Amino acid sequence: MTATFPPPRRLTPKAWLICLKGIVWRESLRFLHQRERFVSALVRPLVWLFIFAAGFRQVLGISIIPPYDTYILYDVYITPGLMAMIQLFNGMQSSLSMVYDREMGNMRVLLLSPFPRWFLLFGKLIAGTFVSVLQVYAYLAIAWFWDIRPPPLGYLTVLPALILVGLMLGALGMLLSSLIRQLENFAGVMNFVIFPMFFASSALYPLWRVREGSPWLYLVCQFNPFTHAVELIRFALYGQLNGLALAVTAGCASLFMLAAIIAYDPSRGLMALRGAPGARA
């Protein structure tokens, strides 16, 4: 006599929403319980704003360039870059949590749920983006007392840009987490990614100044996705749209997410090739 099993239950839209809500809620609670993570996420850009920008304010004058209608101070110019910096570090921190969950076995439990793997990864990406957006608005609230005051409507128009940039950088961190097998290797890989992306961009200096100093570095900045992420935030903060930055950021976000889904596929991804614990699950 052969055993018969009932057909698998179809997942309802409510079940999908409950799953997504659970993933976001878990990541939010983790962030709230790690107060030092929130403080460090704000201290880093505020040090750049209060010390670095103050020292270079009189040396590096910024001419009239889009989206600005007049001459601006240097600390006003670097604010969009520091906002993207917060999201960049948060994306890398999210990848660190995925490496930790994989080592501790939490990732194995999550990936064994009846939901598709791409949906679970996308849920963690949404959760990380939500946390990064909260950090950025906390930074803007502090910067307001430092006379960094974009148009009031800019606080609303920049939100879609922050979401898209958070998705792109979070997907990049998720892709990198598939390559990191141990927590000890995290610092080296992250430093190899974070600092070149940040410094070889328009976060600290206008591209026309970079071109005057080093034409080859200017080309590197042009092909750096982080440059377009910064410019997307910069224009959106002043109620304008940079079409090229939007296209590059959206394209890279889709590409990084697709690569991360493939990398976490145990049958054909990088985890299977490297024999990671998540693949054996």
N, C-alpha and C positions, 0 to 999 in steps of 0.2 A: 504494500500500500504506500503510495507516494504522498508526501506531505504537500499540502497546497497552502499558499500564502495569499492573503488578500492583496489586491493591487494597491500600489502606493497612492496615498491620498494626494489629491491635487492641491497645490499651494494656492491659497486665495490671496487676493490683493491685501487683505487685512493682515495675513501672515507675513507678507513681504514687508509691510510697514512696521509691524511689531519687531521683526528681525533688524531692520534698519534703525529703529528707535533704540533697541537694546545695544547695538554696537556703538552708536553715538553717545548714549548715556554712559556706557562703560568707560569710553575714552574721556568723556567730560569729567567723570568722577575721579579717574586717575589723575587728570590734570589738576583738579581742585585739591586733591590730597598731596600733590607734589608742589607745595608753595614755592620752594626754591627754584623750580623750573619756571614759574611765572615771573619771579623776581629777576632771574638771570636773563630771561627773554627781553625784559625791559631795560635792565642795566646796560646791556651791550650797546643798543642803539643810543641810549641816553648819554653814555660816555662819549660816543662819537659826536653827538649834538652839542653837549655842554663844553667839551674840552677841545676835540679836534676842530670842529667848525668854528668855535670861538677864536682859536689860534690862527685860522686861515681866513677869517672873515674879511680882514683888510687887505690880505695878499691876493686872494682869488676873487676878484669882482666878476659877476656874471652879467654878460651883456643881454640885450633883449632877444630872446629866442623863444619860439613856441614851446609851451602854451602861455608864456608870460607876456604881458603887455608893457612891462616897464623893467627897469633894472631891479634886480633882487639881491638880497644878501645870500651869502654862501650857505648858511644854515637853512634857509628856505629851499635852496636848490636840492640839498642832499636829503631832505625829508622823504620824498618818494623812494629814494634808494634805501633809506633806513627802514621804511615800511616793508619793502620787498626783502630786506635783510632778515627781518623778523620772521617772515614766512619761509625763507630759505632755511634758517636754522630750525624752525619748527618742523619742516618737512624731513630734515635729517634726524631730528629727535624722534619723530614718528617711526622712521625706519629702524632706529635703535630699539624702540619698544617692540617692533615686530621680531627683531633678532632675539630679544630677551624672551618673548612669548614662545618662539620656536624652540629655544633651548629648554625652557621650563615645561613645555608640553601644552601650554594654553592654546597655541596656534593649531596644534593637532586636533584639539577638541572642536575648535571653531570650524576647521575645514572639513570635519566629518559630519557637519549638519546637512540636512536635505537640500539646502539652498545651493544654487550654482556658485562655483568658486569665484567667478568674476563679480557676482553680486556682493559676496562677503568682502572681497578686496575693495570694491567700490564703496562699501559702507565704511570701512576703516579710512578710506581716503576722504569721504565726506566729513567724518568725525574730526580728522586732523585739520581739514580746512576750516571747520567751524571754530576750533580752538585758535588757529592762527589769526582769524579775523577778529576775535575777541582781543587778542594781544595787540593787534595793530590799533584798534580803537582806543585801548588803554594808553598806548603810546601817544596817539593824537591828543587825548585829553590832557596828558602831562605837557606835551609840546605847546599846547594852547597858552599856557602860562609863560612860555618862552617866546611869545609873540609869533609863533608859527600858526597863522590863522588863515587858511584857505577860505574861499567863499563858502557861506553856510550850506548852500546846495551841494557843494563838493563832497561833504561828508556822506551824502546819499548817493551821488553819482559814482563815487569811487567803489561802492560796495560790489557791483558786478565784476569790476576789474580785480578786486581782492579775491573774490571767489574763484575766478578763472586762474589767477596766478597761484593761489593756494592749491588748486587741483594739479596744475602743472608741476610745481615743486614737490608736492606730496607724492605724485606719481613717480617722479624721478627718485625720490628717497625710497619708495617702495621697490622700484627696480633695483636699486643698489642693495637693498636688504636681502635680495635673493642671492647676491654674490658674497655676502658676509656670513661666514659659518660660525664665527665665535665673536663674543663681545670684545675680546682683546684686539681684534682687527678693526674695530669700528673707527677709532680715532684716526688712524692712518688713512683709511679710505675717505672719511669725511673731510679731512684737511686737504686731501688731494682734489676734492670736488668743490668745497665751499669757497675757499679763498681765491682760486683762479676765476671762478664764476663771478665773485663779487668785485674783485679788483679790476678784472678785464671787462668792465661794463661802463655804462654811463651813470652809475650810482653816485660816484664821487666827483666826476669831472664831465663837462660837456664833450661830446664826441669831436666837435671841431677843435677843441684844445688838444685832445688826444692825437688827432691827425697832424696837427702842427708839430708835435713832439716826436711821434713815431708812427709813420704810415702803416707799418706791418701790424702794430698793436691796434690801430684803428680797424683794420680788416678783421682781426680776432674779435674785437668788440662787436662788430657788425654781425658776425656769425654766432655770437653768444646769445642763447635764448634768454638769459637773465637780463641782458640789455633791453630787449623788447618788453619783458615783464615790467621793468622799471618805467619805461616810457609809457606803457599802457596805464600804469597807476598815476604817473605824473599828469598825463592829459586828462584822465578821468577825474582827478582831484580838482581840476579847474573846469569841469563840465564840458570837456572836449573829447573827441574820439580820434585815436591814431589807428588808421586802418591797417597799416603794415604790422604794427605791434600786436593788434588784435588777431590778425591772421597767423602770425608766427606763434604766439602764445597758445592759441587754440589748437593749432596743428601739433605743437610739441606736447601739449597735454594729452591729446589723443594718442600720439605715438608712444609716449612714455607709459601710458596706462595699458595700451595693447601689449607692449613689450613686458610689462610687469605681470599681466595675466598669463602670457605664454611662459614666462620664467617660473611662475608658481604652479604650472601644470605639471603634475608628477609624471605624466607619460612622455612629455617632450620638452619640458622646460629645463632651465639651468640646474634646478634642485635635483632633478633626476640624473643629470649628467654627473653632478658632483657627489651624489649619494648622500644628500643632506637628510637630517632626521625627518623633515616634513615630507620628503618623497617616500620614505619607508612607511609613513603612516598610511 
